[in-house]
Amino acid sequence: MADTSPGITTGALARRLGVSPTTVRSWEQRYGIGPATRPDGKHRRWTPSDVAMLEEMCRLTASGVPPAEAARAARNSRGPSGTDEELAAPVRSASGPAPGHRPAGGGALPLGDVRQECRGLARAAVRLDAPAMETLLEQVISDYGLVTAWEEVMVPTLHAVGRKWESSDDRYVEVEHLLSWQVSTVLRRAAVASAGKPMPPVLLACVPSETHTLPLEALAAGLSERGLPTRMFGGAVPAEALDAAVRRCGPAAVVLWSQARSTASHALARHVAGTTFGLRGARTAPLVLLAGPGWAGRTPDPGVLRPRGLREALDSLSRLYGEPVPEPERGSAAEPEPSGTDRPPTEPRTAGRP
């Protein structure tokens, strides 16, 4: 029976596959792997069987098959798959592979029950397609907001990459490095300087010997999204430098990140919480937030908070500034599993950048 569904646009197909629209057009021009029908005078539309063919192309190239050979195999496998309803809702949680998706070989990432965007991002990461990763990451932030994009797309994909190289004799480290860099790039771009009246900033820093910065970068972007000022000091900040920064900035709050108990210093946290600044008679001390799993297993000292996730950290800081706490973004879980500032993604073990 002929496929009569209206199909989806090239842009929607590219987002679903985790590639750039330019890549889709390039495949069509170079290898003839395009839609089966092209309405006269209209933009090309991709039917379910076309989508299945392109998903097979992505699966094969991600497994290391040369594009020309993958295109021939994908064309030969063209067949009806999926429904109009499935294609009309590419952004959603899925309990299994995407419609028309065939189980991938050795290059597949162990994603489990995730949003469709995670699958697209994972495919692009395995192909080392940086432009496609950047486009998809910016799109999910625009569509769902920073918190949902971090908790439901970035973190699950980063975790999957980490599990992949841990179970494959340190292969795919290059995938993790590139994905981490693209996530960092998009987060830093989102953390633009906030406008409005001057306010004491939130100081963000990793404790000494701690270099995992991505969760702090997500927090900085989230604070910027809410119009709150930040000062990001990055990874492995020496205790003396942290003390000097607190005294010079006079922050409303200090967020200290620790990924492992071996780097968590409760003595340093107490010192920061007890640091006062301002005019005599009106001196104040910052609120300290202990972020990351390194602080787990111990009750925080008075004047110190330990948020369970990115959303909770953002809400606590918003209340500190007297700002309203926004409702969860549409499409996000009502009670998300701690991830943003308590259960971090695995970052490259050999990364030299902070």
Buried (B, 14 or more C-beta within 10 A) or exposed (E): EEBEBEBBEBBBBBBBBBBBBEBBBBBBEEBEBBBEBEEEEEEBBBBBBBBBBBBBBBBBBBBEBEBEEBBBBBBEBBEBBBEBEBBEEBBEEBEEBBBBBEEBEEBBBEBEEBBBBBBBBBBBBBBEBBEBBBBBBBBBBEBBBBBBBBBBBBBBBBBBBBBBBEEEEEEBBEBBBBBBBBBBBBBEEBBEEBEEEEBBBBBBBBBBEBBBBBBBBBBBBBBBBBBBBBBBBBBBBEBEEBBEBBEEBBBBBBBBBBBEEEBBBBEBBBBBBEBEBEEEEEEEBBBBBBBBBBBBEEEBEEBBBBBBBBBBBBBBBBEBBEBEEBEBBEBBEEEBEBBBBBBBBBBBEEBEEB
